[in-house]
Amino acid sequence: MRRQNTEPIEAVIQRYIKTIGAEPKLLEIRVKNAWETTMGQSVVMQTQTIFMKGKTLFLKISNPVLKAELMMLKQHIIIRLNEEAGPDSVFEIRFI
């Protein structure tokens, strides 16, 4: 006895996440995890604050030299984060 109107569990979960409005927070978690895996432990240890506002990633880096280097590599970092966290996850990075 099989139901006629079945749908994949992934679709049900995605619809539920949209319904409760948890998409922005889940995106932020994915981007934070991508930051840790992409940038490595030494950069993560220098990162004091990391949060998302829309599609913009805000970072506070404690080492000014590292901050200057990351600012020069901003576009490359965005590409790598989007590869890791999903397409169009991050449009801009701002250092605070």
C-alpha positions in Angstrom: 0.0 0.0 0.0 1.8 3.1 -1.3 0.7 6.7 -0.9 0.2 8.6 -4.1 1.3 12.1 -3.0 4.7 11.4 -1.4 7.6 13.9 -1.6 11.2 13.7 -0.6 12.1 14.5 3.0 14.6 17.1 1.8 11.7 19.1 0.1 9.6 18.9 3.3 12.5 20.1 5.5 13.4 22.9 3.1 9.7 24.1 3.1 9.6 23.9 6.9 12.9 26.0 7.2 11.4 28.6 4.9 8.1 28.6 6.8 9.8 29.3 10.2 12.2 31.8 8.7 15.4 30.0 9.6 17.1 30.4 6.2 19.3 33.5 7.1 20.6 31.9 10.3 21.4 28.6 8.5 23.2 30.6 5.8 25.3 32.4 8.5 26.2 29.0 10.0 27.3 27.6 6.6 29.4 30.7 5.9 31.1 30.5 9.4 31.9 26.9 8.8 33.2 27.7 5.3 35.4 30.4 6.8 36.9 28.0 9.3 37.6 25.3 6.7 38.7 27.7 3.9 41.0 30.1 5.8 42.7 27.7 8.1 43.4 27.6 11.9 45.8 30.5 12.0 43.4 33.0 10.4 40.5 31.7 12.4 42.4 32.3 15.6 42.9 35.9 14.6 39.2 36.4 13.8 37.4 38.0 16.7 34.0 38.6 15.3 32.2 37.1 12.3 28.5 37.7 11.4 26.3 38.1 8.3 23.9 40.9 7.4 22.1 39.9 4.3 24.7 38.6 1.9 27.5 40.7 3.4 30.0 39.0 5.7 31.4 41.2 8.5 34.8 40.2 10.0 36.8 41.7 12.8 40.5 40.6 12.5 42.8 41.3 15.5 46.0 41.4 13.5 46.3 44.5 11.3 48.8 43.0 8.9 46.6 40.0 8.4 43.6 42.3 7.9 45.4 44.2 5.2 46.4 40.9 3.4 42.8 39.7 3.6 41.5 42.9 2.2 43.7 42.5 -0.9 42.4 39.0 -1.3 38.8 39.8 -0.8 37.4 38.7 -4.2 39.4 35.4 -4.0 38.0 34.7 -0.5 34.4 35.4 -1.7 34.8 32.9 -4.5 36.2 30.2 -2.1 33.5 30.8 0.5 30.8 30.5 -2.2 32.3 27.3 -3.4 32.3 25.9 0.2 29.0 27.4 1.6 26.9 27.3 -1.6 26.5 29.6 -4.6 25.7 33.3 -3.9 26.1 32.9 -0.2 28.4 35.9 0.1 28.4 38.9 -2.1 30.7 41.2 -0.1 33.1 41.1 2.8 33.6 44.0 5.2 36.3 44.3 7.7 35.4 46.1 10.9 
